[in-house]
Amino acid sequence: MAILSDTTGRWELVNPHRRIIAWRHPDNFTDRGRWHFVIEDRTIEPYRDEETTELVDDMIDSLIICRCGSTADAGAQLSAVASLTAELDARLPEAIFEARDQDYTWAEIAARLATPESTIRHRYSDYATRRKEMPNNYDFD
């Protein structure tokens, strides 16, 4: 995806096929909800599509290149996939906590993860409870 500016000063968010996903005017840059989406929200449930596949391919290739490897090397691809998987897995508990903090139910979180609610609740409820008890100024970055 790329952000482009056309001659009217409107910013556009486009997909790899250059279809407009969202737009905004520069004078709305600091407002919440500043982007006006052209298509429906497709983040409600996980699924594989062409954009996801292309993005993951680009992430793998970029990580291999950043590590000075060859994108044609299957071993480098394995290492990149393992690194990305580990990083995403490490971020999941905090993302679940943030969703709970924004009043998502366990059922809604489970649906977004395409996992049974009982599994999500069993794995992450302790973390969400303990995390809520931490001071608000705790920095995870």
N, C-alpha and C positions, 0 to 999 in steps of 0.2 A: 504494500500500500504506500501511497505517496501523498503528500500535501502539495497542492498546486494552487497558484493564484492566477485567475484569469484577468482579462482587461477591465472588468467591472470592480475589481478589488475583492471579489468573493473568494474565500478559501474553500477548496474542495478536497475531500478525502476519497480517493479512488482505489479500487481493487486492481490486481495485476492486469485485468482486462480493460482497464481504464473506465469502468462503470462507476458512476458517482455513488458513494455510500452515504456521505453526509456533507453538509456545507455550513458555512458561517460567514458573516461579514466581520471585518477587522474591528469595527466599533463594539462588537459583542465579545471581544477576546477575554475579558476578565469576568464575565457573568457566568454563573452556574447554569448548566444546561445550554451552553453556548452553541453546541453542535445541533443541527437540524438533520435528523436521519431520514433518508429517502426510503430505505427498506425496513422491514420489520425486525424486531430484536430476535436474533438467532442465537443468543447466548443462554436461553432458558434451559436447554438440555445439550449435552455433549453429543457430537456426531462428527464423523469424518467427511470432509468434503475436499474439493480441489484446492481451496485456499489454505486449509490446514496442512494438506500434504505438501504443497509448495513451501509454506512457511517452515515446516519441520526440515525439509530438504535443505533449505537455505541456512537454517540454524546449524545443522550438522556440518555442511560444507564450510560455513564461516568459522566454526570452532576449530575444525581441522586446519584451515588456512592460518588462523591466529596462532596455532601451535606449530606452525611450519611443517605440516605434514602434507601428504598427497591425498587428494579426494578420491583417487583411484585405489587406494590401499584399504582393503577390507578391515584390517586391524585398526587403522586410524578411525574408521567409521564405527567400529565396535566401541572403542574408547570414548568417542564423542557421544554416542548414544547413551553409554553408561553414565557419563558425566552429566548430561542433560537430564536423564532420568533421576539421578540422585539429587540434583538441584531442585527439580520440580517436586519430588517426594518430600524434600526438606521444607519446602514452602507451603505444602498443603495444610498442616495444622494451623498455621497462622491465618491462612485464607479462610479456613473453617471458623476460627475464632472471630474474624472480622465479619463474616456472614452472620454468625450468631449475635454479634454486637449490633448488627443492623436489623435485628429481629427476624431473620430467616428461621424457619422451623427446621428441626432435624429432618423432617420429611422432604422439605424443599431442597435442603442441602444434598440429601441422598439422591434426589431426582437429578440434580445438576451434575452429580458425580456418577450417575448410572450405577449405583451401588445400593443394596438394601439398607433401609434406615437403621435396622438393628446393628448392622456391621459398622456403619458410620458412627452411631451413638457409642457403641462399645469401644471403638478405637480412639475416638477424639473427645468424648465428653469430659474425661479427666483433665485433658490439656485445656479445654475451653474454660473449665471451672478454675483451674489454677491460674491460667493466664488472666482471667478477670480480676483475680485477687492481687495481681502485680500492680505496682504504682503506674499511674498514667504516663509518667515521663520516661518509662523504660524504653530504650531505643533498640529496635531490632535490626537497624541498618548497619 
